[in-house]
Amino acid sequence: MTARYWTALVVSLALMIGVGERLTAQDLHFSQYYHSPLNTSPALTGIFSGDIRMGANGRQQWQNVPVPYLTFSGYYDRKIYLPRLNNGLLGGGILFNYDRAGDGNLSWAQIGLAAAYTQQLAESHFLTGGVMLQLGQRAFDPTKLYFDDQYNGDIFDPTQSTAESFPTTSVAYTDLSAGLNWLAISRENRSQAVAGLAFYHLTQPAVGFFEDKSATLPMRSMVYANGVIQVAEKIDLAVHGAWQLISPQRELLAGAGVRYHLKTGPLQTVALQAGLSMRLGDALIPHIELYYNDWLVGLSYDINTSPFQVATARRGGPEIAVRYIITKVKPPDTFKSCPVF
């Protein structure tokens, strides 16, 4: 790849840093967002080297305060080759998300179906558009909550009945997201660059527990850019950045790492990566990653730097990402595929 592509990637990261503020609205997200592709953008469906990809992400946040967060995500996606597509391919995937937080066990469960189309623009450049339809459920347990009228005049009595009532404690909804992704890869070394944008909650579904339907999911926008630059025979520099907006709140996460390849043979690949990310105004995030053949395991830990550190003692939360890729052997005489990745 030529220098102008890396310049574009660096400019994208710089623009994110220039406009970033902390995103305080709660929506499912990971510090290792770059290892949660279908949560980053539907346009990343099928964007990987191989034929089938599956993975999972898990996160615990603020475990030592009264309202910890528990988040899990699992995904499966694959390439769909059609001979009639000229230098293009389809991608399909499924995504499952679950998030629980608070004394009332407020939970979000989502299952999504994603589809994407990738078109080869030039020898090393690919453009992908993707959409995802999600079915979701939001619920809470009112028996875990306490109310003012449980004060009997002398003491607070949690066993005393309350007059508080809710029309429903569970609500289902449908959601729609879309994205656009650009990929540039080097045919000469391990370097590659990815940049894109995504829009979530396009339908702004109602998720409230009251009949007026006034509580809706505001649209969330995301811009991201990731890259791997081979700087030596066994050393790569990995950079990433993402900017998110749920008006008027913003979040910026950016970081870098150094990847050392212990083995680069055709039958075995082993690499270790260590790095540091920052969520602006919120956390420092050291991370380590292990690449072993078709497996990836990433570990990170949020060190809280926001004013909330008074309660967290700078403890944010551990996070793990696991990914496995399957590459099929295709009959060369009967199958011709787009030379993607």
C-alpha positions as CSV (number, residue, x, y, z in Angstrom):
1,M,0.0,0.0,0.0
2,T,1.2,3.5,-0.7
3,A,1.7,6.3,1.8
4,R,-1.5,8.1,1.0
5,Y,-3.6,5.2,2.4
6,W,-1.8,5.3,5.7
7,T,-2.1,9.1,5.7
8,A,-5.9,8.7,5.3
9,L,-5.9,6.3,8.3
10,V,-3.8,8.7,10.4
11,V,-6.1,11.7,9.5
12,S,-9.2,9.7,10.5
13,L,-7.7,8.9,13.9
14,A,-6.7,12.5,14.4
15,L,-10.1,13.8,13.6
16,M,-11.6,11.4,16.2
17,I,-9.2,12.7,18.8
18,G,-10.1,16.3,17.9
19,V,-13.8,15.9,18.5
20,G,-14.0,13.2,21.2
21,E,-15.8,13.6,24.5
22,R,-17.0,11.0,26.9
23,L,-20.1,9.0,25.9
24,T,-22.2,8.7,29.0
25,A,-25.3,7.2,27.5
26,Q,-25.3,3.5,28.1
27,D,-25.2,1.3,25.0
28,L,-23.5,-2.0,24.6
29,H,-19.9,-1.5,23.7
30,F,-16.5,-3.1,24.3
31,S,-13.0,-1.6,24.8
32,Q,-11.8,-4.3,22.3
33,Y,-14.5,-3.1,19.8
34,Y,-12.1,-4.1,17.0
35,H,-12.6,-7.7,18.1
36,S,-16.4,-7.4,18.0
37,P,-16.9,-6.8,14.3
38,L,-20.7,-7.1,14.0
39,N,-21.2,-4.7,16.9
40,T,-18.8,-2.3,15.3
41,S,-20.6,-2.2,11.9
42,P,-22.8,-4.5,9.8
43,A,-20.5,-3.7,7.0
44,L,-17.8,-5.8,8.7
45,T,-19.8,-9.0,8.1
46,G,-17.6,-11.3,6.1
47,I,-14.6,-9.0,6.2
48,F,-11.8,-11.3,7.3
49,S,-9.2,-13.7,5.9
50,G,-11.0,-17.1,5.7
51,D,-14.4,-18.5,5.1
52,I,-16.2,-18.8,8.5
53,R,-15.6,-16.7,11.6
54,M,-17.0,-17.1,15.1
55,G,-16.2,-15.3,18.3
56,A,-17.3,-14.0,21.6
57,N,-16.7,-11.1,23.9
58,G,-17.3,-10.8,27.6
59,R,-17.0,-7.8,30.0
60,Q,-17.5,-7.0,33.7
61,Q,-17.5,-3.3,34.6
62,W,-17.4,-1.6,38.0
63,Q,-17.6,-4.9,39.9
64,N,-16.7,-3.3,43.3
65,V,-19.6,-0.8,43.2
66,P,-23.3,-1.6,43.9
67,V,-24.4,-1.5,40.2
68,P,-21.9,-3.7,38.2
69,Y,-22.4,-4.3,34.5
70,L,-22.2,-7.7,32.9
71,T,-22.0,-7.8,29.1
72,F,-21.7,-10.8,26.7
73,S,-21.7,-10.9,22.9
74,G,-21.4,-13.9,20.5
75,Y,-21.3,-13.8,16.7
76,Y,-21.0,-16.0,13.7
77,D,-20.4,-14.8,10.1
78,R,-19.3,-16.3,6.8
79,K,-18.5,-15.4,3.2
80,I,-21.0,-16.5,0.5
81,Y,-19.5,-17.0,-2.9
82,L,-21.6,-16.7,-6.0
83,P,-19.9,-17.2,-9.3
84,R,-22.2,-14.7,-11.0
85,L,-20.8,-11.8,-8.9
86,N,-18.0,-10.2,-10.7
87,N,-15.2,-9.5,-8.2
88,G,-17.7,-9.4,-5.4
89,L,-19.1,-11.6,-2.6
90,L,-21.8,-11.7,0.0
91,G,-21.5,-12.0,3.7
92,G,-24.0,-13.2,6.2
93,G,-24.0,-13.4,10.0
94,I,-25.8,-13.7,13.3
95,L,-25.2,-11.7,16.5
96,F,-26.3,-12.2,20.0
97,N,-25.9,-9.6,22.8
98,Y,-26.8,-9.6,26.4
99,D,-26.3,-6.9,29.0
100,R,-27.4,-6.7,32.7
101,A,-26.9,-3.9,35.2
102,G,-28.2,-2.3,38.3
103,D,-30.1,-3.3,41.4
104,G,-33.2,-4.1,39.4
105,N,-31.3,-6.4,37.0
106,L,-32.1,-4.2,34.0
107,S,-31.3,-6.4,31.0
108,W,-31.0,-6.1,27.3
109,A,-31.1,-9.1,25.0
110,Q,-30.7,-8.8,21.3
111,I,-30.4,-11.2,18.4
112,G,-29.4,-9.8,15.0
113,L,-29.2,-11.0,11.4
114,A,-26.6,-9.2,9.3
115,A,-26.0,-9.2,5.5
116,A,-23.3,-7.4,3.5
117,Y,-22.0,-7.1,0.0
118,T,-18.3,-6.5,-0.8
119,Q,-17.1,-5.2,-4.1
120,Q,-13.5,-5.2,-5.2
121,L,-12.6,-1.7,-6.4
122,A,-9.0,-2.3,-7.3
123,E,-6.4,-5.0,-6.7
124,S,-6.1,-4.2,-3.0
125,H,-9.2,-2.2,-2.3
126,F,-12.6,-3.3,-1.2
127,L,-15.9,-1.5,-0.4
128,T,-18.6,-3.1,1.7
129,G,-22.1,-2.1,2.6
130,G,-24.1,-3.9,5.2
131,V,-27.4,-3.9,7.1
132,M,-28.5,-5.7,10.3
133,L,-32.0,-6.3,11.6
134,Q,-32.2,-6.9,15.4
135,L,-34.9,-8.2,17.7
136,G,-34.5,-7.1,21.2
137,Q,-36.0,-7.3,24.7
138,R,-35.5,-5.0,27.6
139,A,-36.6,-6.1,31.1
140,F,-36.2,-5.5,34.8
141,D,-37.2,-7.1,38.1
142,P,-39.2,-4.7,40.3
143,T,-38.9,-7.0,43.3
144,K,-35.2,-6.0,43.5
145,L,-36.0,-2.3,43.8
146,Y,-36.9,-0.2,46.9
147,F,-39.3,2.7,47.0
148,D,-40.0,5.7,49.3
149,D,-43.4,4.3,50.6
150,Q,-41.5,1.4,52.2
151,Y,-40.5,3.8,54.9
152,N,-43.0,3.2,57.7
153,G,-42.4,6.4,59.6
154,D,-39.6,5.0,61.8
155,I,-37.5,2.8,59.7
156,F,-37.1,1.6,56.1
157,D,-38.9,-1.8,55.8
158,P,-38.0,-3.6,52.5
159,T,-40.7,-6.2,53.3
160,Q,-43.5,-3.6,53.3
161,S,-45.6,-3.6,50.1
162,T,-45.4,-0.6,47.8
163,A,-48.0,1.2,45.8
164,E,-45.6,1.6,42.9
165,S,-46.7,-0.3,39.8
166,F,-45.5,-0.7,36.2
167,P,-47.7,-1.5,33.1
168,T,-45.0,-3.9,32.1
169,T,-41.6,-5.1,33.2
170,S,-40.6,-6.4,29.7
171,V,-40.7,-4.8,26.3
172,A,-39.8,-6.2,22.9
173,Y,-38.7,-4.2,19.9
174,T,-37.1,-4.4,16.5
175,D,-34.1,-2.4,15.5
176,L,-32.2,-1.6,12.2
177,S,-28.6,-0.6,11.6
178,A,-26.4,0.0,8.6
179,G,-22.8,0.6,7.7
180,L,-20.2,1.2,5.1
181,N,-16.6,-0.1,5.2
182,W,-13.4,0.3,3.2
183,L,-10.6,-2.2,3.3
184,A,-7.1,-1.9,1.8
185,I,-4.6,-4.8,2.0
186,S,-1.0,-5.2,1.0
187,R,-0.2,-8.1,-1.3
188,E,3.5,-7.8,-0.3
189,N,3.4,-8.0,3.5
190,R,1.1,-8.0,6.5
191,S,0.0,-4.4,6.3
192,Q,-3.7,-3.5,6.0
193,A,-6.1,-0.7,6.8
194,V,-9.8,-0.5,7.6
195,A,-12.1,2.5,7.9
196,G,-15.8,2.9,8.0
197,L,-18.9,4.3,9.6
198,A,-22.1,2.8,11.0
199,F,-25.5,4.0,12.2
200,Y,-27.5,2.2,14.9
201,H,-31.1,2.5,16.0
202,L,-32.2,3.9,12.7
203,T,-35.9,3.2,13.6
204,Q,-35.4,4.6,17.1
205,P,-37.6,1.9,18.6
206,A,-39.7,2.5,21.8
207,V,-38.1,0.7,24.8
208,G,-39.9,2.3,27.7
209,F,-42.0,0.5,30.3
210,F,-44.9,2.9,30.1
211,E,-47.7,3.2,27.6
212,D,-46.8,6.6,26.2
213,K,-43.9,5.2,24.2
214,S,-41.8,8.3,24.9
215,A,-38.7,6.4,25.8
216,T,-36.9,5.5,22.5
217,L,-33.4,4.4,21.6
218,P,-31.7,7.5,20.1
219,M,-29.7,6.9,16.9
220,R,-26.0,6.1,17.5
221,S,-23.4,7.0,14.9
222,M,-19.9,5.5,14.9
223,V,-16.7,6.2,12.8
224,Y,-13.8,3.9,13.1
225,A,-10.3,3.3,11.6
226,N,-7.9,0.4,12.3
227,G,-4.6,-0.6,10.8
228,V,-1.7,-3.0,10.9
229,I,1.7,-1.8,9.6
230,Q,4.5,-4.3,9.2
231,V,7.6,-2.4,10.3
232,A,10.1,-5.3,10.4
233,E,10.3,-9.0,9.5
234,K,8.6,-10.1,12.7
235,I,7.2,-6.8,14.1
236,D,3.9,-5.1,13.3
237,L,2.4,-1.8,14.6
238,A,-1.4,-2.0,15.2
239,V,-3.4,1.1,15.6
240,H,-7.2,1.7,16.2
241,G,-9.6,4.4,16.9
242,A,-13.4,4.8,17.2
243,W,-15.6,7.8,17.7
244,Q,-19.3,7.4,18.8
245,L,-22.1,9.9,19.1
246,I,-25.5,9.5,20.9
247,S,-26.4,13.2,20.8
248,P,-25.3,15.2,22.7
249,Q,-22.9,12.7,24.2
250,R,-19.7,11.5,22.5
251,E,-17.1,8.9,23.1
252,L,-13.5,8.5,21.8
253,L,-11.4,5.4,22.1
254,A,-8.0,5.1,20.5
255,G,-4.9,3.1,21.0
256,A,-1.9,1.2,19.6
257,G,0.0,-2.0,20.1
258,V,3.2,-3.8,19.0
259,R,2.8,-7.3,17.6
260,Y,5.7,-9.7,17.6
261,H,5.5,-12.8,15.4
262,L,7.3,-15.8,17.0
263,K,6.4,-18.1,14.1
264,T,5.3,-17.1,10.6
265,G,5.5,-20.4,8.8
266,P,2.7,-21.7,6.5
267,L,1.7,-24.5,9.0
268,Q,1.9,-22.5,12.2
269,T,1.5,-18.8,13.1
270,V,2.2,-17.5,16.6
271,A,2.2,-13.9,17.6
272,L,2.0,-11.8,20.7
273,Q,0.7,-8.2,21.0
274,A,0.8,-5.7,23.8
275,G,-0.5,-2.2,23.8
276,L,-2.5,0.6,25.5
277,S,-5.7,2.3,24.6
278,M,-7.5,5.3,26.1
279,R,-11.1,6.2,26.4
280,L,-11.0,10.0,26.5
281,G,-11.9,11.3,30.0
282,D,-12.8,7.8,31.2
283,A,-10.2,5.1,31.3
284,L,-6.7,3.8,30.4
285,I,-6.9,0.3,28.9
286,P,-3.8,-2.0,28.7
287,H,-4.3,-5.0,26.5
288,I,-2.5,-8.2,25.5
289,E,-3.4,-10.5,22.6
290,L,-2.3,-14.0,21.5
291,Y,-2.6,-15.2,17.9
292,Y,-2.2,-18.9,17.4
293,N,-2.9,-20.2,13.9
294,D,-6.7,-19.5,13.4
295,W,-7.3,-18.5,17.1
296,L,-7.2,-15.1,18.7
297,V,-7.5,-14.4,22.5
298,G,-7.4,-10.8,23.6
299,L,-7.4,-9.6,27.3
300,S,-7.8,-6.0,28.4
301,Y,-8.6,-4.1,31.6
302,D,-10.1,-0.7,32.1
303,I,-8.3,1.5,34.7
304,N,-10.9,4.2,35.5
305,T,-9.7,7.8,35.3
306,S,-13.0,9.6,35.4
307,P,-14.4,11.3,38.5
308,F,-16.2,8.0,39.2
309,Q,-12.8,6.7,40.3
310,V,-13.7,7.8,43.8
311,A,-16.2,4.9,43.9
312,T,-14.3,2.4,41.7
313,A,-10.8,3.0,43.1
314,R,-9.7,3.2,39.5
315,R,-11.0,-0.3,38.8
316,G,-13.0,-0.4,35.6
317,G,-13.4,-3.9,34.4
318,P,-11.8,-6.9,32.7
319,E,-12.7,-7.9,29.2
320,I,-12.0,-10.9,27.0
321,A,-12.3,-11.5,23.3
322,V,-12.0,-14.9,21.6
323,R,-12.1,-15.6,17.8
324,Y,-11.8,-18.6,15.6
325,I,-11.6,-18.6,11.8
326,I,-12.1,-21.6,9.5
327,T,-10.6,-21.6,6.0
328,K,-12.0,-24.2,3.5
329,V,-9.9,-25.7,0.7
330,K,-11.7,-25.0,-2.6
331,P,-11.4,-27.0,-5.8
332,P,-9.3,-24.8,-8.1
333,D,-10.7,-26.2,-11.3
334,T,-14.4,-25.7,-10.5
335,F,-14.4,-22.7,-8.2
336,K,-13.2,-19.2,-9.0
337,S,-13.6,-16.6,-6.2
338,C,-13.1,-12.9,-5.8
339,P,-9.5,-12.5,-4.5
340,V,-10.7,-10.9,-1.3
341,F,-8.2,-11.0,1.6
